[in-house]
Amino acid sequence: MNQIITIIVLVAGIFVVMAVIGRRYAHGLRNAPSPAAIAVHARRQNRANRIFYILHKEILKNALKRSHKNHGAYPSDLKELISDGLLAAIPARPGGGTWNYDSFHGKIH
């Protein structure tokens, strides 16, 4: 009978220790962002990237129009917009990569 009581006490002690460790672990997880919060952040980041893409593309398009108006032709390279003084720097493409530029039609992709 004493052995059964000892086993029950040991098992109960193990459950108590697991519960305390579990609470501490769960408390640490409460401070971590939830999957829903991570998804919201990702959607906001994608929306911001789209907005910056449109903004930077419009900046380039306007500079290309001014260059075409000044010179009668589109520049052969986007870097010519800097040397002409129309831009201080080529706007970065959100998400990385480089701009695809058609110098014949003056189109940015």
N, C-alpha and C positions, 0 to 999 in steps of 0.2 A: 504494500500500500504506500509506503514511504517513497518507493521508486516512482510510482505513478504521480504522486504529488510533486516530486522533484522535477520530473519531465514536464508536467503542466506549468510549473513555475518558470522553468527554462524557456519553454515555448512562449509563454506570456512575456517574459523579459525580452526575447528576440523581437516579438511584435511591437513592444514599446520602443525599443531601439530603432526599428525600421520606421515607425511612425514619426519619431523625432527627426531622423535623417530625412525622411520624406518631406516633412514640413520645411526644414531648412532648404532643401533642394527646390521645393515649390516656391518658397519665398524668393529665392534667387531668380527663378523663372518669371515671377510676377513683374520684375523690372525689365525683362526682355520684351521686345515688340511682338505682338501677336501676328499670326499669318495674315490676318485681315489688315492690320496696320502696314505690314510690309507690302501688301498688294496695293493699298491706297497710295503709298509712297511711290511705288513703281509707276502707277498710272499718272501721278502728278509729274514725275520725272519725264515720262514719255510726252506728256502734254507740253512741258517746258521745252523739250528738245524740238518738238514740232513748231512751237512759237519762234524759237531762236532760228530754226531753219528758214522759216518764212521771212523773218526780219533780215537775216544776213543775205538771203537771196535778193530781197528788194534793194538792199544797200548796193549790192553788186550790179543789179539791173539798172539802177539809177546812174551809177558811175559809168556803166557801159553806154547808156544813152547820151550822157554828157560828153564822153569821149568821141562818140560817133558824130555828135553835133559839132564838136571842135575840129575834128580831123577829117570828117567825111567818110570814115571807115571805122570798123571796130578794131580794137587792138588785137594783135596776133597772140598775145599772152596776157593773162590777168595781172602780171607783175608790171605791165606798162601803165596800169592805172595808178600805181604808186609813183612811178617816175614822172608821170604827168601831173602829179599833185592832187589827183582826184580822191585818193584814199591814202590814209596813213599806213594801213596794213590790209592785207586780204583777210576778211572775216573768216574765222574758223568754221568749218562745217560741223554742226552739232552731231555727235555720235562718231566723230573721227572721219578719216578719209579725206579725199580731195574733191574739189569741185570739177565737174565735167563741163568744159567750156567749148562751145562751137563758135570759133572766131569768124566764120563766114556770115552766120546769121546773128551773132551776138547773143546767143542763148546760153543760159546757165541751167544745168541739170543736177 
